[in-house]
Amino acid sequence: MALAYLLKTLMDETSNASDSTRLHALVIDHNARRNSHREALAVSAWLEKMGISSTVDVIDWKGQSPTQMTNFESEARTKRYNQLASLARTNGIGHLFTGHHLDDQLETLLMRLIRGDNPSLLALRGMLSPTVVPECESLRGVHNAEPSVSMESIFRQDIDIGLSETPPHMMAIQETRLGQKLYTCDGAILGLRHGGIALHRPFLQFTKDALVATCEANGVPYVKDKTNDDPAFTRRNAIRVLRSRHKLPHALQDPSLLRLSQTARDTLQVISSRASKLLRGISILTFDFRSGVAYLRIPTSFASLVEEDNNVAAYIVAKLSSLVSSTSADKQEALAPGSITSLLWKSLSDRFWYAPGNLRPPKFTYNGVLFEGLHGLQSVVGNSTIWRLSRAPLTSQERELLCPGFRPSGNPNNSTSPWLLWDHRFWIRIHLRLVSRTHLFKGPATDMMKAIRIRPYHIDDAPKLKAVMREKDWKKLQSILHQCAAGKTRYTLPVLTFNGQVVAFPTLSKFLVCANECQSQIKSIGFGDSSFTWEVAYKLLPKDVSQWGSNITMTPADAEAAREHPGESSHGSFGLDTQEAESTVECRSACG
């Protein structure tokens, strides 16, 4: 309530406050104790009396008893942030303010220190403000600004827009001013800009006692959660009681913790600044967004970096991996482990680059990314090495988890699914439209969506596809797979299935792989003629990615090196020809 009162007071006393700026309170009922909903409604009523509109939302534990959960605290945090972000997005709110205070910050730092593992530099910074809303990477529009934009604009955001007026779908290969080649399925794979909803924690320098005193001095009512005093309920509660009733060692006392937090922030800021300058010497030669594969040029002079500044070297490795990583953004490290860092930088001076012969190329996996050194290119680009970064091969457990369905929305005859983040790399949504019905089916298009799923391509899919595809289309598919997803990389690609049958490679083509077969399946279960289309966008890339390689002038040798990498198929999309498609099933993608 202190947060609501002070924000309302600030707005009332600020004469230049915009008319479009308004306060709306979001009250989350954790539904974990008796009377919690009554208290949430009481808070909402108090807010209304203060002139602040509010929304009360209840956490649904789906039949579980939250008090019996061993991970209640982390689950409650995830659900709380998800519901706050969803409500903010629905209500057009661009800035979220929470009441986290100094005591919360100190408890957070203590929790991270006692977890057992060496806490990361990111963790030791504590809670930040402003920052992105945590635990919400899979909610489209929370971390990114809408709408999607062309990939070219992401890589050329600091250039006169007049240079990129050519429509993306007219450019099979888009070239930036730095010479990078971006493969985007004829412009169908779009990019995301940073933005979305900002999270602010204005009370991180104020104690809980100070906020309570503010409420009492101004007659502001508030609720006290009695479970916060139960040390057996959550780990945070135990730490809270420990701080209040016991004298901790000097290193764990408040001043020491705050100095540690500030040191971590300052250190990471210095590392980030130095790394940003060095990243301008690393070029992205080719980025194939159809498969999430990037080809990088790293100077051999960087080999000494691990000895000169190991933290900066570790930061750069983590940053490079984020280009194609399948790891959640919430779980990605700021600094790569020392062993991984040494593998990359020390391999830059390996004999392999100068006389490959029978020597094995450097190869390692980190952060869900396979780093591979490419031989045969050292003489082309001079004192640099070429690396291929791709999604690491899927484990059997990952394959099982990467098979979600699509939630329907929209009207009965024209349904669009919400955006789905697949493998933390590709955003995909599908559109279904019933063109006609048969006497066998009277239901909505949303029922048809239940038959559609997304999963990784599998080696067992190949013979089945070959059996139903036309020979020329099968050959085109093999050609495209060879070019953009050679070897095991193809088994990290998403496919759309209808009743278990692969019907589309959404990142490779704007067409169904076998439209006639798909339409036959649709009609066999009584749906009649239907339109099945999709949209694709790649995940958020680092904010400064457009500056990478900006200290380098791309030479003809670089261009030649880029051409040695797999490229966009000159055969176009596989599947039905456009004229045939329009006469049987509308299978064009809504992308681009």
N, C-alpha and C positions, 0 to 999 in steps of 0.2 A: 504493500500500500504506500510505502514511502516513495517508491519509484513513481507511481501514478500521481501522487500528490505533487511531487517536485516537478515532474514534466508538465503537469497542468498549470502549475504556478509559473513556470518558465514561459509557457506559451501565452498565458494571460498577460504577462508583464513585458513580452517582446512585441513592440509596436510594429516591427517589420515582418512579423510572421506571415507567411504566405497563406492566402485564403484556402489554398488546396491542401495545406498541411493540417492534418487532424489526428487526434488520438483515438485509438481503438484498443481496448484491453483484451488480451487473450488469456483466459483462465483455464488451466489444465487441472482437472480432477484426476489424481492418480488412482483413485478407486482401490486403495490398498488398506483402508481402515474404515471403521464404522463412522458415520456422520461426515465423511469427507465431501460428499455431494452437497449436503446441507451447508457446509462451510463455503464451498465454491459459490453457491447461490447467494449466500450472505455477502461475500466479497463483491459479486456482480451488482448486488443492490447498493452497496456502499459506493461503488464506482459510478453508478447511475446518478446518485445524489451529488456526486462531485462534477457531474456534467460530462462523464466519459462513457461512451457506449462500450459494450463488452460482448464477448462470446464465450460461453462455457462449453468445454469439450471434455468428454470422459474417456480415459484410457480403457480399451477393451482388452482384457487379458485372455479372452477366448477360452474360458472354462478353467484356466489355471488359477491357483491361489497364490497371489503375489507374495504373501508373507511366508510361504513355504519354499519360495524359489531361492536357490543358492546364489544366483546372479541377479537378484532383484534390482540392485542399484544400477547396473549397466543396462539392463533391459528397460528400466524406467526412464533412464536418460535418453536412450535411443528413441523410445516411443514418444517421449515428451518433445524432443526436438523435431521429430517427424511431424507430429500434430501441429506444433507451433508454425513450422515452415509451410505446411499444407494450408493452414488457416490464413497465414499471411499472404500466400500466393492467391488464394481464392478471393481475399478481400482487397487485393491490389496494394498490399503493404510492402514497401521497399526497405524499411528499416525496423528491425526488432530490437527492443531494449529489455534486458533482464536485470534482476536485482542482485546478481552475484556481488558479494562484498569481500572485504579484505580477509575476513575469517575463512570464507570459502576458498579464497586463493591459497592461504596458508595450509589448509586441510588438503587441498589438491596437491600441493608440492610435497607434503609429507607422505601422502598415499603413493605418489609416484616414486619416492625415494625408497619406500619399504617393500616394494613389490618383489624385490629379489634380483631381477635382472639389472644390468647397468642401464639406468634411464637415459634416454636419448637427449640430445641437445634441445630438440623440439619440446620434449616433455618437461624439461627443467625450466622452460620459459613460463610455465603455468598457463593460466587462462589469458587470452589476448582480447584486446578491444581497440578498434573494430576488427572483425574477422568474418570468415564465412560461417554459416550455420553448420555445426558438426553433424555427422551421421545422416546427412541428407544428399549425398552424391547421386543417389538413384531417383531423386525428385527433380524432374526437368523444370528449369526456370528458377531454381533456388540458388545454384552456384553460377548460372550463366544468364546472360541477357538474351531476350528473344527479339526477333525471330532468328533462325539459322541464317548464316551468310555463306558466301562462296569461300572455299579454302584459299583461293588466291588472295582474297581481301584479308584473311588472317595473316598471311605471310607478307603482305604488302601494305599493312595498316599505316605505315609512316610515309606512304608515297601518294602523290597526287592521284585522286580517285579517277581522274580522266584517263589514266593509263590503263585502267582495267574495265573499260566499258563494254568490251566484247562479252556477250552473254556466255556464261559458263558452259552451257550445253553445246556451244559452237566450238569449244576448245577441248579436243581429246586429250591434249597435253598442255598444261598451263605452265608457263615459264615466268618466274619472278625476276626482279632486277638482279638477284644474286645468282641466277643461273639454276636455281633448284627446279626440278621437274616434279610436278604434283599430278598424280594419277587419281582421278576422282569419278570414274565411271561416267565419262562425258558430262561432268559437272553435277551428277546426281547425288554424290556424297558431299554434304555440306559441312560447315564448321561452326563452332560456337565461340561467342565472345564472352569474356569475363564480365561479371556483373551480377544481376539477380538480387538477392536479399542480403543486406548487411546486418551483422549481429553486433550490438553495442552493449558493453557492460560498464556503465558510468560510475559504479560504486566500488570499484576494485581497490581504491585507496582509502575507503571508509569502513570502519568496523561495524559489526552488527549492532553493538550497543549504541553507536552514534545514530544509526537509522531508527532504532526503537525510540531513542530520545527525541528525534525529529517528529515522529508520529505523536508521541505523548504531548510534546510541547504545542502541537498544532491541532490537537483533538482529532487526529486521524485514527480510525479504528484499524485493528489488524488481528490476524489469526495466528496463534502459536500452535505449531504442530508438535504434539506431545511425544510422538514417536522419535523425534530428533534427539531426545534425551536417553533413548534406550540403546546402550552400547552393544547389545546383542543383535540389533536389527540389521545394521549395515556396517561395513568397514569404516565408512566416513563417520558414522556415529561414534564408533569406538575411538577414532582419532580425536574427535571433538571432545569427548570426555577426558581423554588422555591429556590434551592441551589445557583443559580448564582445571584439572585436579592435581596435576603432577608437574614438577619442574623437569623439563627435558634437558639433555646435554646441550652445551653451548652451540654446537653445530646445527642443532635442530630447533633452536629458539627462533622467534619471529625475525629479529634483525638479520640473522645469518641466512635464513631461508629467502628473505627478500633480496639480500645481496646476491645470493646464488641465482635467483630468477633474473635479476637485472644483468648479471654477468653473462648468463646464457643468451639473453636477447641481444646484448651488445656484440657478443662473439659471433652469433649467427648472422648478424647484420654485416659485420666486417667480411665474413666468409662469403656471403651472398654477393657483396659488392665486388670483391676480387674475382669471384667465379664468373660474374656477368661479363667482365672485361675479357676473360680468357675464352669464354664461349663465343665471343666474336671472331675467334680464330678457328672455330670448328664449324665446318660447312655441312649442311644437309644437302647432299647431292641429289638424292631422289627420295621422295616419300610417296609410297603407294598406299593410299588410304583404302583401297579395295581389300587389302589383306592386312593392313597395319604393319607394313614393313618399311624401315627407313635405312638408307645408305648414307653413312657419315664419312667425312674426310677429317682425320685427326693428325695434326703435324707430329712428326717424330721428335721434334724439339720438346714436346710435352712429356717425354719419358722421364725427365728429371723432376717433374712436378711433385711426385709422391715423396721425394726426399726434401724438396724445398718447402712445401706447404701441404702436408698430408690431409688436413681438414678441407682445404679447397679442392684437392684432387678427389676426395670422397664426395664432396658436394656435387661436383660436376658429373661423376659417375651416376649418382642418384638422379640428377636432373636429366641426363641422357636417357636413362631407363624409363623415365616417366612418359616419353614420347609414345611408346608402344606397350607399356606395362598393363597387365591384367589385374594388378593389385588395386584395391580400393584406395582412393585418394586419401581417405582418413587414416589409412594404415601405412602409407608410404613414408620411408625414412628420409630425413633431411641429409644424412651422411651415410654413404655406403660403408659396410664393414671393411676393416683394414685389409683383410685377405683378398677381398674382391677388388678393392682399389689398386692394390699392388699388381694383381693379375693383368688389369688393363694397361696401366701406365708403363710397367716394366716390359710388357710384351711389345711396346712400340719400338724397342731397340733389339728385338729378337732377330736372329739370323734368318728366320723364315721370310721376312720382307725383302731381303736382298738376294737370297738364293734358295727359293722354296724347295726345289728338288723333291725329296721324299719327306721333308719335314711336315709335321702336322700343323695346320693353321691354329693360331690361338683361338680358344673357344671356352666360354663359361656362361653360366646362368645366374642371373641375379634379379630379384624383384619381379619374377615372372617373365623375364626377358632373356632371350638367347643372344649373346654377343658372339659374332663370328668374324674373324679376320679373313679378308679375301685376298688370295694371291693372284699374281699376274697383272696387278694394277699399280704396283709400286713404281715401276719405270714410267708410267703414264703421268702420274701426278707429282713426281719429284719427291721432295722430302716430306711426304705424308703417307699415311696408311688409310686403307679403306675398310670400313666395318659395316657389317649387315646386322641390324637389330630387328628381331622378330619375336612374336609371342612364343614363349617356351612351349614344347609339346604338352598336350593336356594329359593329366593323370586320369585314371578311371573314375576317381571320386569327383573330379571336376566335371567330367562328361555327364555324370548323373545329375549334378546340380545345375548344369547349363541347359536345361530343357523346360523353360517356363512356357506357359500359355499367354494369351493376350486377353486383357479385360475389355469387354465391349462397352461402348458408350455411343451416344448419338441416337438418331431416330430409328425406328424399326427397319426401314428400308435402306438406310445409309449410315452404317456404323463405322466409327473411327476409334481405334484403341488408344489409350494413353501411351505416351512415349515409354519405352522399355529400354533400360540400359543393360545391354548384353555383354557379359564378360568384362565389365568396366571399360569397354573400348568403343562399342557401337551403340548409338541410340537408334532404335527402330520402332516405327509404328505402322500399322496396316489399316487399309480402308476397304470396306466391303459394301457393295451396293447390289441389291437384288434388282435385276432388269426385268425378270419375269418369274412367275411361279408355276409349279405344276400342281395337279390335284393331290399329289402325295404330300405336299408341304404347304402349310398355312402360317408358319411361324415367322419371326423377324430375322433380319440379317445377323443379329447378335447371336442367334443359335448356331449359325454357320461358323461364327468366329471360334466357337468352342472346339472345332475340329482342326484349328490351325495352331501349330506350335513352332518354336524356334529352338534349334539345337546345333551342335557342332557337326560338320560334315564328317562322315566315317568311311573307312576303307570299304566296308560292306555295301555302301550306297552305290559304288561305281558300277558293278554289273547290273544292278536293278535299273539305274538310269540309262545305261547303254541299251538295255532291252526295250525301253519305251521311247527313246529319243531318235530322231532322224539321224542318219549317219553323218551328214554334214554338220548338224548341230552338236553332235557328240564330239566331233573333231575340233570344232571351235571351242567347246568347253575345255577340252584337254589342252588346247593351245593357250587359252587364257590362264588356266591353272598353272601351267608350266612357266608362264611369264611372270605372274604376280604372286604365286604361292607355290614355289617349287618344293619338292620333297615333302616332308612331314608338315610343313607350314599349312598346306591345304586342309589339313585336318583340324586346324584352329579357326576355320572360316564358319560363319553361321549359315545355316540353310533353313528355309521355311518348309514345313511339312503340312500336308492336308491328309488327315486320317492315316498318319504314319508315312505317307509317300512324299519324298522330296519333290517339291514343285518349284523352288526358286532359290537362287543364290543372291540374296538381296544386295550384297555389296559388290557383286561382279556384273550384274546386268539389271536392266530396267524391265526385263521380260521374264515370264514364266519359262522354265526350262522345257516343259512339254505341255503346252497349253491345252492341246486336244485331250491328253490323258487326264489333266486336272479337271477340265470341263466335263468329261465323262463321269468322273467320280462325283462331281457336284450334282450332276443330273441323276446319277444312280441312287442318291439318297433323297431325291425329290426337291432340290432347291431351284431347279430351272436355270435360266441364264443369269450369271452373276459376274460382277466386276471385282477383281482382287488386285489391289495395288499397294504400294508401300513407299515409305520415306526413310532415308538413312542420313544420319549425321555422325561425325567422328567426335570422340570425347574432347573435353577441354584440353588444350595444349598449354605449355608454360606461357606466361604473359609476355615474356621477352623473346619468344621464338623467332619473331621477325627480324631480330637483331643478330641472331647467330650467324656467324660467317661474314658479318658486315665489314670486318677488317681485311677481308680477302678479295682480291680481284679474280674472278673466275676466268681461267684461261681456256684456250682450245683443248688443252690436254684434259682439263676437268670435264669439259663437255663430252669428250671421248670416253672418259671413265664412266660418266653417267649413262652413256649410251650402252655400255657393256652390261648394265643392270637390266633386269626384266622390265619391259615397258607395256604400254597400253596396246591391246590387240588391234591390229589393222583390219581384222575381220568384222569388227563391230560386235553387237550383242548376239549371243546365241539364243535359240528359241524361235518362235514363229516370226516370219517376216511381218512387217507392220500391216500390210494389206490383208494378209491372212488372219492376223490377230483380230482386226476390227470386224471381220465377218463371222468369227466364232466366239471369242471371249475377249472382253476388254482387259488386256493384260499389261497395258502400259503402266509404268510406275508413276506415282504422283511426284516423284523427286524432280528437282530441277525445273 
